[in-house]
Amino acid sequence: MKSILIDTIRSNVRGEVLLSEPLKDHTTYRVGGAAELLVRPHSVAEAIWMYRLAHRRGIPLTILGAGSNVIAPDQGIEGIVIETKDSFKRITFVGNGVVRAEAGVTLLELARAAARKRLRGLEPISCIPGTAGGAVVMNAGTRDGDTSRSLVRAGVCTAQGRTRIFKARELSFGYRRSILLGSDWMVLWMEFKLTRGNPRDSLKAIDELWEERNRKYPLEVPSAGSVFKRPPNDFAGRIIESAGCKGMRVGGALVSERHANFIVNTGSATASDILALIELVRKTVYGKTGIYLELEQIPLAVHTSCNGSSRLK
Ligand SMILES: Cc1cc2nc3c(=O)[nH]c(=O)nc-3n(C[C@H](O)[C@H](O)[C@H](O)COP(=O)(O)OP(=O)(O)OC[C@H]3O[C@@H](n4cnc5c(N)ncnc54)[C@H](O)[C@@H]3O)c2cc1C
């Protein structure tokens, strides 16, 4: 029975357990139907417990960080969505310049905490509005460096609910990808090795990066950052702009006038609008330049269907 399952979860998880929770309230695009059940575990142990439960019962499971790189489907997501952001987010300074962060801490919180402890190295990714877990999966980065640059190792939960520790080099990092992307594993925590720095300089660098991005990107409207990956030796924004796509619109989704590689939600966009606009831009660019743009954003789908893909029973 659904209610028995929910009672079991509620009595084992101290974090929030929300029924039919609109995903548009948990994604930066502000689109998406309801998660059948959205759970925000309070600790790494609770997250592992959730994974084991889903595996045992054959319940589809999906992981959401800050929802800043996903397009959540209009029809919602069946089963359980685990949201890590602000759920488990402990930061521990373990000595020797190493900081351990739980997956749900945001990159900004982490970089600021490290800066205050006189550790530098996370400034380049501090302006990315995601969680540390999402950043490892995506190998999130800016022109000044990406997540893999200072990562030492990460603790991961497998679909069966077992924990494994991977050294950074085992995660096959590349441009906006890792072995974890598209896998059914969940990042629980990670360690970064940082260098000694001056807190005032680091905090200033972080503030300056945010200011620069505020000038460059349409941060005042909902989006999920860059839509397409950077093609070799060029910029997706430049190519899209020169193909005449700025201002293209499908429903409430619009190719930003400020930065052509951003699609923004003007207020009424659905996931279908965004996906249709992505295809329109892609087709137009391909037709005019022969370049096939690769998607950076992720249409959110069930992470692990464990033993089956039934709705909550
Ligand atoms: C305004 C704006 C600017 C941006 N600028 C940049 C930028 O400069 N550089 C850049 O790289 N990105 C950028 N992004 C995109 C995004 O912030 C990053 O990709 C970020 O790393 C995503 O983290 P998240 O926690 O939001 O992950 P989500 O979007 O929630 O999830 C992304 C994927 O990772 C999976 N996932 C998330 N957490 C875990 C976990 N703990 N374990 C396993 N799987 C997990 C999800 O299932 C999903 O498949 C930007 C986004 C916005 C909105």
The ligand as an ORCA input file, in Angstrom:
! r2SCAN-3c Opt
* xyz 0 1
  C      22.277     30.448    -14.520
  C      23.062     29.169    -14.677
  C      24.398     29.216    -14.986
  C      25.130     28.027    -15.135
  N      26.463     28.107    -15.419
  C      27.185     26.970    -15.531
  C      28.596     27.023    -15.786
  O      29.200     28.071    -15.886
  N      29.252     25.844    -15.902
  C      28.635     24.632    -15.784
  O      29.311     23.598    -15.877
  N      27.312     24.554    -15.531
  C      26.572     25.687    -15.407
  N      25.231     25.605    -15.156
  C      24.576     24.287    -15.125
  C      24.498     23.624    -13.748
  O      24.479     24.571    -12.703
  C      25.628     22.620    -13.532
  O      25.618     21.604    -14.519
  C      25.543     21.954    -12.155
  O      26.690     21.169    -11.948
  C      24.323     21.056    -11.975
  O      24.246     20.720    -10.599
  P      22.845     20.429     -9.912
  O      23.105     20.114     -8.482
  O      21.893     21.533    -10.178
  O      22.417     19.133    -10.690
  P      20.981     18.821    -11.318
  O      20.690     19.790    -12.395
  O      19.981     18.671    -10.236
  O      21.286     17.393    -11.956
  C      22.131     17.261    -13.077
  C      22.338     15.756    -13.343
  O      23.118     15.193    -12.300
  C      22.375     14.192    -11.589
  N      22.712     14.367    -10.172
  C      22.627     15.490     -9.416
  N      23.112     15.265     -8.189
  C      23.512     13.965     -8.165
  C      24.099     13.134     -7.188
  N      24.364     13.547     -5.943
  N      24.386     11.854     -7.524
  C      24.120     11.390     -8.766
  N      23.545     12.112     -9.724
  C      23.252     13.403     -9.433
  C      20.913     14.429    -11.916
  O      20.150     13.230    -11.850
  C      21.024     14.958    -13.339
  O      21.176     13.889    -14.237
  C      24.484     26.782    -14.984
  C      23.121     26.748    -14.657
  C      22.399     27.929    -14.496
  C      20.957     27.867    -14.125
*
